[in-house]
Amino acid sequence: MKNLIVRAFVVSTLSLIIPTMSLAQDSTETKSPFTISGYLEAYYSYNFSRPVNNTAPGFLYNFNRTGEANLNLGLVKANYNTDRVRANLAFAAGTYVNANYAAEPGVLKNIFEANIGVKLSQNSNLWLDAGIMPSHIGFESAIGKDNWTLTRSLVAENTPYFESGVKLGFTTKDEKLYLSAMYLNGWQRIQRVDGNTTPAFGTQVTFKPSSVITLNYSTFIGNDKPDSLRQMRYYHNFYGIFQLAEKFGVTLGFDYGMEQKSKGSSSYNKWFVPVIVARYTISPKLNVAARGEYFQDKNGVIIATGTNNGFQTFGYSANIDYAIFPNVLWRVEARNLSSKDRIFAQRSDAGFDKNNVFLTSSLSLAF
């Protein structure tokens, strides 16, 4: 009789403990919707032209301080992500921020990203996002480790890295097609230009027919000046990323822009930019890449030179990347820019030259 009582007590006790243990185990396995991440990229860039102000040409916004060690980008990001709601908030500092956010007032200069998104359909991947977001134009971002080359291409440096507004985006269930439309505050603007009441718009179509091919077409339509000087801009961005082999990939890009010569004009200033980047993976820790590019902006819409031929510049670069640790990347790049006119400042009495050579190295940490 005593044994029967003991057995009953044990069974009843276990029946209470086991569900409790199961719940505790499940709770520890539940993934938090909050994550914190960060990125730091320090660099040293040597400009062989040795300009007196120790600054790269004004159309380069990354690694633009020369002859000194500095921080290109340091950021901390908080992310919230659930099935129906997502949000990002990131603050940043560095020479990239100083150069790219120069037009923004006060604390807006240090907001790298600040947006919230709501999933509009329970069954479809349809999202509405609003706030400060990464640009929908181009295949390069401000975060260096995500790019094949150390420095950014001329086209990346002279198209938006960020934008503010509202975006409606849709991804198919097989994730091969992405479509989006945007209402924007302007061409790389957080705060709209004073005196500007003109809405700007953007679109993006990304198609991935296979795991090794990505095709993209993005547009921008808008005016980035006060209404009294309104000049409509129409911009087209095409690129394709092709992983031709397990260790070898190529990115091809072509951008074309038009802007009215004056308010109400039917004539347009035009510019275009082709670029090619190739990358080869030597080992899991070692990559090499090379880039060729050309930027033609004769009328100085994007890059004003004040010279007879405007900005007509070829660029070539080669870089080598070594992953010291999974989250620590060391990179070295040699870059040459060659222009039709003498637009590159020299330290010598020569004043300006047609060529500019850079040697840049960076060390980045992602966490």
N, C-alpha and C positions, 0 to 999 in steps of 0.2 A: 504493500500500500504506500509505504514511504517512497519507494522508487517511482511509482506512478505520479505522485505529487511533484517530485523533483523534475521529472521529464516534462510535465505539463508547464511548470514554471519556466523551464529553459526555452521551450518552444514558444511560449507567449512572449518572453523577453526578446528573443531573436526576431520575432515577427514585428516588433516595434523598432528595433535597432536597424535592421537591414534596409527598410525604406528610407530611414533617416540618413544612413550612410550613402545610399544611392543618390538622394537629393543633394547631399553635400558634394559628392563626386561630380554630378552634373553641373553644379553651380561653379565649380572651379574650372570646368571645361568651357563655360560660356565665354565667348569672345566679347571683349569690351568694344563698344562702338567708337571709343576715343583712342586716338593714337597721336604720339608726338614724334616728330622727325626733325632733322636738321641737316645743313650742308655748309661746309666751309671750304673756300678755295683761295689759297695764298699764291702769289706769283712774283716773278721778277722778269721784266721785259727790257731788252737792250735794243735801242733804236740806233742803227749805225749812222743815221743823219745827225744824231745828237742835238735835237732842237733845244734852244735856250730854256724854254718853259718846261722841259721834261714831260711833255704831253704828246701823245700820239696825234695824228691828224684828226680833225674834228668830226669826221664821219665814222670813227672807230670808238665804240662805247664800252667794250670789254677790254680789260688789261691795258687801259689807256694811259697809265702813268708809266714812264720809262726811266730807266737808270736807277730804280729804287725797288725795294721789296715792299709789297703792299697786299691788301686784301681786295680781291675782285668782288667776291660775294660771300656773305655770311648770313644765314637765315635760320629761323626756327619756325616750325609749322605745326599747328594743331589741326587735326582732321576728325570729323564726326561722320560716321557712315552707317546707315541702317537700310532696310529694304526700300523705304519710301522717302527718306530725308538724308541729305548730305550737306556738309559745310566744311569750308577751309578758311583758316586764318593764319597768315604768315607775315612776319616782320623781318626786314632785311637791312643790311648796311654794307658798305664797301664802295670801291670806285665805280663799279657798274651802276650802283644806285645813284651816286652823285651825278653821273653823266646822263642816265636815262630818265631820271625823275626831276631834272632841273626845273622843268616848267610847272611842277606841282607845288601847291602851297603847303606850308607847315608840316604837320605830322603825316600827311598823305605821301610825302617823299619816302617814307620808310615802310609803307604797306606794300608788300610783295604780292599778296593774294588775300582777298576777303570776299567770300561768296557763299551763298546758300542755294541749295537745289531741292526741288520737290518732284517726286515721280507722279506724273499725272494719270497714269493708267496702271491698274494692278496687273494686267495681263501683257502689256506692251512696254518696251524699254523706251518710254517717252518722258523726258525730263525738262523742267523749266528751271534755269539757273539765273541768278541775278547777283551783281556785285562787280568786284575787280577780279578778272580772270586772266589766265594765260592767253596769248594771242592765238587766233585761229589761222594765221598766215605763216607759212614756212615750216621747214622740217627741223629747225634748230630752236633750242630753248636757252634761257639764261643759266640753267644749271649745267655746268660744264661736263660732268661725267656722262650726261645723256647724249652728248654729241660725238661724232666720229673724229672731229678735229679739235685741237686745243682752242684756237681762236675761232671767232665766228666769221662766216662768209660776209662779203660786202652787202649782199642782199639781205641777210639776216640783221646786220647792224643798221640797216636803213629801211626796215619795215618794223611794225609794232612787235615788241616783246610782250606787252600786256595791253589789256583793253577793259573798259568798264561799260556795263549795260545789262541787257537781258538777252538770254539765249534759249531757244527752243531746240532741243536735240533729240534725234531718234536713231536707235540702233536696231537692226534686224535681229531676230532670234539666233541666227547662225553667226552673228557678229561680223559678217562680211561687208556690210554697207552701213555707213554712218551719214546722216543728213542733219544739217543745222541751219538755222536762220537767226540773225542777231540784230538788235537795235542798239546802237553804240553812241557814246559821247564824242567820238572823234577818232582820229588817227593817232593811236597810242596816247590816249588821254584818260585820266581819272576824272578831272574836272573840266567841263566844257570851256572852250575859249570864250572870254568875255565878248559880248556882242553877237554871239553865234546862237541862232535859233534853229539851225538846219539839222534835221536828224541825219544820222549816218547809219548805214546798213552793211551787214556782212553775210556771206553764205559760205558753207563748206560741204563738200561731198568727198568722202573717203571710201574707197573700194578696195577690198582685200580678196581678190579672186582665189588666192592660195596663201599658205603660211609664209611664202617666200617673196610675195609681191604686195606692195602697198602703192596705190595710186590716189592722188589728191588734187582737188581743184578748189581753191578758195577765192573769194572776191571781196572787194570793199567799194562802197559807193558813198560819197559824202563830200562835205566842204569842211575844211579845217581852219577857216579864217573867219573873222567877223562878217556879219551879213553885208556890211558896206563894201567888202572886198571879195565877196563870194566867188570862189572858183571851184567848180565841181571836179572831183577826182574819181576816176574809175580805174580800179586796180585788179589785175588777174595774176594768180599764183598757181603754177602747176609744178608738181614734182612726183617722181616715182622712186621707190626704194626697192631694189632687186637684190636678193640674196642668191647670187648666181651659183654658189657652191657653199659647202659647209663653212669654209674659212674665208670666203671672198664675197664681198658685197659692193654694189655701186648705187649711188644716189644721183639722179639727174633732176635738175630744176630749171625752170624758165619762168621769169616774171615779166609782165608788161603793164605799163601804166600810162594814163593820159590825164592831163589836167587842163582846164580852160586857161587860155592865155590872159584873159581878163574877165571881169564880171559880164555875163550875158554873151560872151563871145562864142562863135561857132568854130573857132580855131583852137587847136590843142597843142600843148607841149607834150612830147612823148619820151619815154625812156624804157629800156629793157635790160634784163640781166640773165644770162645763162650761167649755170654752174654745174660742175661735176665733181663728185667726191668718191674715192675708192678706198676701201679698207680691207686689209688682210690680217687674219688672226694667225700669228705664228705659234702661239701656245695659249692655254687658258689665261695666262698672266700677261701676255705680250701681244700688242697690236701695233700695226703701222698703217698710216693713212696718207693720202695725197689729195690735193684739191687744185682745180683749175677754174678760173672765173673771169668774167668780163662785165663791167658795169658801164653802160653808155647813158649819160644824162647831159646832152649837149646844152640844154637850156637851163640847167641848174634848178630843176624843180625840187629834187631831193637833196642833192649835193651841189651847192653853189661854189664856184671857184673864182669867178670874175676874170677868167681867161678866155681867149678867142674860141677855143674848141670845147669849152666846158669840161665836164668830168667824163673822160673816156679812159678807163683804167683796166689793165689786165692784172690778175693776181695769181700767184702760185705759192703753194705751201706743202710741206711734208712734216709729219709728226710721228713720234714713237711714244707709246703709252705702256707703262709697267705698273701692274697692280701689286703693290708691296704687300698689302693685306686685302681681304675681300672688300673692305670699305675704304681703303686708302689707295689713291691713284696718283702716280707721278707721271708728268707729261713734259715733253720737250718738242718745240716746233720752230722751224725756220720758215720765214715768209718773205716774199718779195712782191711789191706793188710797183707797176710800171705804167705811167700816165703819158698821154699825148702831149700835155703841156707841163711846164715846170710848176708843180703845185705843192711839193713837199719841202717844208722849211729845213734849212741847213744851219749848223752852228757857224760855218765858215762864212767868209765874205761873199761867197757865191750867191747867197740868198736863198734860192729855191732850185730844186733838182727834179728830174723826171722820174727818178727811182727812189724807193724807200725799202730798206731791208730791216727785218726784225728777227730777233732770237728771243723766244719766250719759253719759260719753264713754269710749271704750276704744281702744287701739291694740294690735293683735295681730300676731304673726309666727309663721308655720308653716314648719318646715324638715324 
